[in-house]
Amino acid sequence: MELKAAIFDIDGLLVDSEPLWNEAAAEVFSQYGVNLTQDQYKTTTGLRTKEFVQWWFSYFQIASDEYARAEKKIVTSVLEKIESRGMIMPGVQHIFDFFTRKSFKIGLATSSPPALIDLVVGMTGLAPFLHATSSAEDLPYGKPHPQVYLNCAAQLGTDPVSCICFEDSFNGMIAVKSARMKCVVVPHASQAKDERWGAADLKILSLQNFGEIHFNMMNE
């Protein structure tokens, strides 16, 4: 089916926020005597903050009545960090111009809360390009469940199979593929050689690299 809409993740794709999420989580977790390794942290990249906290607090046997408190601390901290130190990823303007020229409907689908969507949209100046935004914060399930992507497609009025999506995390890629959408992954350089990206339709090193050849290949 012909592609008609483009949907983008936010964290790590449009803004270099993943290190800031990691930093905020490490600061809060240290208050509970928990220090995650980089390998541990990467296994839960792309999950909602509540799921991230529940997973590791359960693993380290921290009382469940601390879950919500820790989640709130992490989100509050990361919003402050992104606002003060967040960097826009290379190629963001290019990719939104690319799909706008094709008269595509454009949406955002993220595991992060609506407050982060508003913050990043303001930082990037992308509001005029957007037709829909979707957060998984209050959904029964977040990524790798596809619901946030299906919701975004519904808001765009587009069949899921007519959507091309851009992701940087493994859980996000699984969500896109489960929604029966085309998936372009833009992994962090440290994870670029991970064999799991083979499940995506295309892997590129930067949004700046996506062009007409890639689009035509995806739209066959």
C-alpha positions in Angstrom: 0.0 0.0 0.0 1.2 3.5 -0.8 2.8 5.4 2.0 0.9 8.5 3.1 2.1 9.3 6.6 5.3 9.6 8.6 5.5 9.0 12.4 8.5 9.8 14.6 9.6 8.7 18.0 11.1 11.6 20.1 13.7 10.5 22.6 17.0 9.8 21.0 15.6 10.4 17.6 14.6 14.1 17.5 16.5 15.2 20.6 19.6 13.7 22.2 17.7 13.0 25.4 18.7 9.4 26.1 21.9 10.4 28.0 19.8 12.8 30.0 17.2 10.1 30.9 20.0 7.9 31.9 21.5 10.6 34.0 18.2 11.4 35.7 17.5 7.8 36.4 21.0 7.2 37.8 20.6 10.1 40.2 17.2 8.9 41.5 18.2 5.3 41.6 21.3 6.1 43.6 19.0 7.4 46.3 17.8 3.8 46.7 21.2 2.3 46.5 20.8 1.1 42.9 23.5 1.6 40.2 22.6 0.2 36.8 25.3 -0.8 34.3 25.1 0.5 30.8 24.1 -2.9 29.5 21.3 -3.1 32.1 20.0 0.3 31.2 20.0 -0.4 27.4 17.7 -3.5 27.9 14.9 -1.2 29.1 15.4 1.7 26.6 12.1 2.7 25.0 10.0 1.7 28.0 7.8 4.2 29.7 9.3 5.6 32.9 6.7 3.8 35.1 7.6 0.4 33.5 11.3 1.2 33.7 11.0 2.0 37.4 8.8 -1.0 38.1 11.1 -3.4 36.3 14.3 -2.4 38.1 12.7 -1.7 41.5 11.1 -5.2 41.4 14.5 -6.6 40.3 16.3 -5.0 43.2 13.4 -5.7 45.6 12.5 -2.1 46.4 9.1 -1.5 48.0 6.3 -0.9 45.5 5.1 2.2 47.3 8.2 4.0 46.1 7.4 3.4 42.4 5.3 6.5 41.7 7.6 8.7 43.8 10.7 7.7 41.9 8.9 8.0 38.5 7.8 11.5 39.2 11.4 12.5 40.3 12.9 11.1 37.1 10.4 12.8 34.8 10.7 16.2 36.6 14.5 15.9 36.4 14.7 15.0 32.8 12.4 17.7 31.6 14.7 20.2 33.4 17.8 18.6 31.8 16.3 18.6 28.3 15.2 22.2 28.6 18.6 23.3 29.7 20.9 20.9 27.8 18.9 19.0 25.2 20.5 19.0 21.7 18.4 18.6 18.5 19.6 15.6 16.5 21.1 16.1 13.1 18.7 16.0 10.2 15.5 16.8 12.0 14.6 19.8 9.9 15.6 17.9 6.7 13.4 14.9 7.4 10.3 17.0 8.3 10.9 19.2 5.2 11.2 16.0 3.1 7.8 14.6 4.1 6.1 18.0 4.1 7.1 18.4 0.4 5.4 15.1 -0.3 2.2 16.4 1.5 2.5 13.6 4.1 0.6 13.7 7.3 3.1 13.8 10.1 2.8 12.6 13.7 4.8 11.9 16.9 4.4 8.7 18.9 6.4 8.4 22.2 6.5 6.5 25.4 7.2 9.8 27.2 4.6 12.1 28.8 2.8 14.9 27.0 4.9 17.5 28.8 8.0 16.2 27.0 6.2 16.3 23.7 5.3 19.9 24.3 8.8 20.7 25.4 10.5 19.1 22.4 8.0 20.5 19.9 8.7 24.0 21.3 12.5 23.4 21.1 12.5 22.2 17.5 9.8 24.5 16.1 8.0 21.5 14.6 4.5 22.5 15.5 3.6 23.7 11.9 4.6 20.3 10.5 2.5 18.2 12.9 -0.9 16.7 12.4 -1.0 14.5 15.5 0.9 13.5 18.6 0.4 10.4 20.7 1.8 9.5 24.2 1.7 6.1 25.7 1.9 7.5 29.2 -1.7 6.6 30.1 -2.2 3.6 27.8 -2.6 0.1 29.3 0.7 -0.9 27.6 3.6 1.1 26.2 6.2 0.2 23.6 7.0 -2.6 22.5 3.2 -2.8 22.4 2.0 -1.1 19.2 -0.9 0.9 20.6 0.8 4.3 20.7 1.6 3.9 17.0 -1.9 2.7 16.1 -3.4 5.6 18.0 -1.2 8.1 16.1 -2.2 6.6 12.8 -5.9 6.8 13.8 -5.4 10.5 14.7 -3.8 11.0 11.3 -6.7 9.2 9.6 -4.3 6.9 7.9 -4.2 3.1 7.6 -1.3 1.7 9.6 0.2 -0.1 6.6 0.4 3.3 4.9 2.8 4.7 7.6 6.5 4.9 7.7 8.0 5.3 11.1 11.4 6.4 12.5 12.8 4.9 15.7 16.0 4.6 17.6 15.2 1.9 20.1 14.7 -1.9 19.9 11.4 -1.7 21.8 10.2 1.1 19.5 11.1 -0.9 16.4 9.1 -3.9 17.7 6.1 -1.6 18.3 6.3 -0.3 14.8 6.6 -3.7 13.2 3.8 -5.0 15.4 1.6 -2.2 14.1 2.4 -3.4 10.5 4.1 -0.2 9.6 7.4 0.4 7.8 10.2 1.0 10.2 13.4 3.0 9.7 15.8 2.7 12.6 18.4 5.3 13.5 20.3 3.7 16.3 22.9 5.3 18.5 26.4 4.8 17.0 27.3 2.6 20.0 24.5 0.2 19.0 24.7 0.5 15.2 26.1 -3.0 14.7 23.5 -4.8 16.8 22.1 -7.6 14.7 18.6 -7.1 16.1 18.2 -4.1 13.7 17.8 -6.6 11.0 14.1 -6.7 11.8 13.7 -3.1 10.6 13.0 -2.3 7.0 15.9 0.1 6.8 18.8 1.2 9.1 20.5 4.6 8.6 23.1 6.5 10.6 21.3 9.8 10.7 18.0 11.4 9.7 20.0 13.6 7.5 20.9 10.5 5.4 17.3 9.6 4.4 16.6 10.6 0.8 14.6 9.9 -2.3 16.3 6.5 -3.0 15.4 5.3 0.5 11.8 6.5 0.2 11.3 4.9 -3.2 12.7 1.6 -1.8 10.3 1.8 1.2 7.3 2.7 -1.0 7.5 -0.2 -3.4 
